Amino acid sequence: MKKTRINLLVNREDYQKYENFFERLKLSAAILTFFLLILFIFFYLTVRKKFNLFEQMNLQKKTYLQLLTTRRPDEAKINYIQKKYLDLKTFLKDDASSTPYYQLLSDAIKNSSQAANLKSFEVNKNREASFTITFSNFSTLMDFLKFAESKEFINNFESISLKNFVVIGNEEKKESYELSFSGKFTPIKIEL
């Protein structure tokens, strides 16, 4: 028996399976394509944004380099100012702040006698001082020595001692006197 006809109804079930499989495959491919397209667009926009930022920073770098080359003299001036600032900072760290101590001593000498003069004055950052006072006559010297023994004068020092006493005479028979002291000032609050 020879078959002259093809029965399509018998094999229809097999084709339906393949058709459903390809439909699902087409739908999956469409979803995957859509997802990949969105992912591609996201990466493209991100890379484009980074590239624009890179270009902007590169342009800014070129601008700064041009400014730097045109401002070389300004850079030298800034370095000079910075060096002077560091020198001033070092000086202030080692500065004795001698002005208040000088003023204190000067006022004390004026209170003791109008004829006494401060000849020399040195103070370091540890408040250790040495100074020389000159007197034109013996009575002013004695007045100062009485004042130097008073609490008003001694309270300005942690320690003080007479280092040297000199009598200076000249041809006109005028004598002058010098007292040299060394000591340590009491701390003074410095108001700025």
C-alpha positions as CSV (number, residue, x, y, z in Angstrom):
1,M,0.0,0.0,0.0
2,K,1.2,3.1,-1.2
3,K,0.4,6.4,0.4
4,T,-0.6,9.0,-2.0
5,R,-1.7,11.6,0.5
6,I,-0.1,13.3,3.5
7,N,-2.1,13.6,6.6
8,L,-1.2,16.9,8.2
9,L,-3.5,16.4,11.1
10,V,-1.5,13.6,12.6
11,N,1.8,15.6,12.8
12,R,0.3,18.9,13.9
13,E,1.2,18.4,17.5
14,D,4.9,18.3,16.8
15,Y,4.8,21.6,14.9
16,Q,2.8,23.3,17.6
17,K,5.6,22.6,20.1
18,Y,8.2,24.1,17.8
19,E,6.1,27.1,17.1
20,N,5.6,27.8,20.8
21,F,9.3,27.3,21.4
22,F,10.2,29.8,18.7
23,E,7.6,32.3,19.9
24,R,9.1,32.2,23.3
25,L,12.6,32.5,21.9
26,K,11.5,35.5,19.8
27,L,9.9,37.1,22.9
28,S,13.1,36.4,25.0
29,A,15.3,37.8,22.3
30,A,13.1,41.0,22.1
31,I,13.3,41.4,25.9
32,L,17.0,40.8,25.9
33,T,17.5,43.2,23.0
34,F,15.5,45.8,24.8
35,F,17.4,45.3,28.1
36,L,20.8,45.4,26.2
37,L,19.7,48.6,24.4
38,I,18.9,50.3,27.7
39,L,22.2,49.1,29.2
40,F,24.1,50.3,26.1
41,I,22.4,53.7,26.3
42,F,23.2,53.9,30.1
43,F,26.9,53.1,29.5
44,Y,27.1,55.4,26.5
45,L,25.7,58.4,28.6
46,T,28.0,57.6,31.5
47,V,31.1,57.3,29.3
48,R,30.1,60.5,27.5
49,K,29.7,62.4,30.8
50,K,33.1,61.1,32.0
51,F,34.7,62.1,28.7
52,N,33.2,65.6,28.8
53,L,34.4,66.0,32.4
54,F,37.9,64.7,31.3
55,E,37.9,67.2,28.4
56,Q,36.8,70.1,30.7
57,M,39.5,69.2,33.3
58,N,42.1,68.9,30.5
59,L,41.1,72.4,29.2
60,Q,41.3,73.8,32.8
61,K,44.7,72.2,33.2
62,K,46.0,73.9,30.0
63,T,44.6,77.2,31.2
64,Y,46.3,76.9,34.6
65,L,49.6,75.9,33.0
66,Q,49.4,79.0,30.8
67,L,48.6,81.2,33.8
68,L,51.5,79.6,35.7
69,T,54.0,80.3,32.9
70,T,52.8,83.9,32.6
71,R,53.0,84.4,36.4
72,R,56.5,83.3,37.1
73,P,57.5,86.7,38.7
74,D,54.5,86.5,40.9
75,E,55.6,83.1,42.1
76,A,59.0,84.5,43.0
77,K,57.3,87.3,45.0
78,I,55.1,84.8,46.8
79,N,58.2,82.6,47.7
80,Y,59.9,85.8,49.0
81,I,56.9,86.7,51.1
82,Q,56.6,83.2,52.4
83,K,60.3,83.2,53.4
84,K,59.9,86.5,55.2
85,Y,56.8,85.2,57.0
86,L,58.8,82.2,58.2
87,D,61.6,84.5,59.3
88,L,59.1,86.6,61.2
89,K,57.5,83.5,62.8
90,T,61.0,82.4,63.9
91,F,61.7,85.8,65.3
92,L,58.5,86.0,67.2
93,K,59.1,82.5,68.7
94,D,62.5,83.7,69.9
95,D,61.5,87.3,70.7
96,A,61.9,88.4,74.3
97,S,59.0,90.9,74.2
98,S,61.3,93.4,75.8
99,T,59.2,96.5,75.4
100,P,57.0,95.9,78.5
101,Y,60.1,95.1,80.6
102,Y,61.9,98.2,79.3
103,Q,58.9,100.3,80.1
104,L,58.6,98.8,83.6
105,L,62.3,99.5,84.3
106,S,62.2,103.0,82.8
107,D,59.1,103.9,84.9
108,A,60.8,102.6,88.0
109,I,63.9,104.7,87.4
110,K,61.8,107.8,86.8
111,N,60.0,107.2,90.0
112,S,63.2,107.0,92.0
113,S,65.0,110.0,90.5
114,Q,64.7,112.4,87.6
115,A,68.6,112.6,87.3
116,A,69.0,108.8,86.7
117,N,69.3,107.5,83.1
118,L,69.1,104.0,81.7
119,K,72.3,103.6,79.7
120,S,71.9,100.0,78.5
121,F,69.2,97.4,78.6
122,E,69.2,93.7,77.5
123,V,66.7,91.0,78.0
124,N,66.3,87.5,76.5
125,K,63.3,85.3,76.0
126,N,63.7,83.8,79.5
127,R,63.3,87.3,81.0
128,E,66.9,87.3,82.1
129,A,68.0,91.0,82.0
130,S,71.1,93.1,82.5
131,F,71.0,96.9,82.5
132,T,73.2,99.8,83.4
133,I,71.9,103.0,85.1
134,T,74.0,106.2,85.1
135,F,73.8,109.0,87.8
136,S,75.1,112.5,87.6
137,N,75.7,112.9,91.3
138,F,76.1,110.9,94.4
139,S,72.8,112.0,96.0
140,T,70.7,110.7,93.1
141,L,72.7,107.4,93.3
142,M,71.8,107.1,97.0
143,D,68.2,107.9,96.3
144,F,68.0,105.2,93.7
145,L,69.7,102.6,96.0
146,K,67.1,103.3,98.7
147,F,64.4,102.9,96.0
148,A,66.0,99.7,94.7
149,E,65.7,98.1,98.1
150,S,61.9,98.9,98.3
151,K,59.2,96.3,97.6
152,E,57.9,98.4,94.7
153,F,61.2,97.9,92.8
154,I,62.0,94.4,94.0
155,N,58.6,92.9,93.2
156,N,59.4,93.5,89.5
157,F,62.2,90.8,89.6
158,E,62.4,87.2,90.5
159,S,66.1,87.8,91.3
160,I,68.3,90.8,91.0
161,S,71.9,91.5,91.9
162,L,74.4,94.4,91.5
163,K,76.9,93.3,89.0
164,N,79.2,96.4,88.8
165,F,79.7,99.8,90.3
166,V,81.8,102.3,88.4
167,V,82.8,105.9,89.3
168,I,83.6,107.9,86.2
169,G,85.5,111.2,86.6
170,N,86.4,113.7,84.0
171,E,88.8,116.6,83.7
172,E,86.3,119.2,85.1
173,K,86.1,117.4,88.4
174,K,82.6,116.2,87.7
175,E,81.9,112.6,88.7
176,S,79.2,110.3,87.4
177,Y,78.3,106.9,88.6
178,E,77.2,103.7,86.9
179,L,75.4,100.8,88.4
180,S,75.1,97.5,86.4
181,F,72.5,95.0,87.4
182,S,71.6,91.5,86.3
183,G,68.5,89.6,87.2
184,K,65.3,88.0,86.1
185,F,62.0,89.8,85.6
186,T,58.8,88.4,86.9
187,P,56.4,87.5,84.1
188,I,54.2,90.2,82.8
189,K,50.9,89.6,81.0
190,I,51.3,91.1,77.6
191,E,48.1,92.6,76.2
192,L,47.8,92.7,72.5
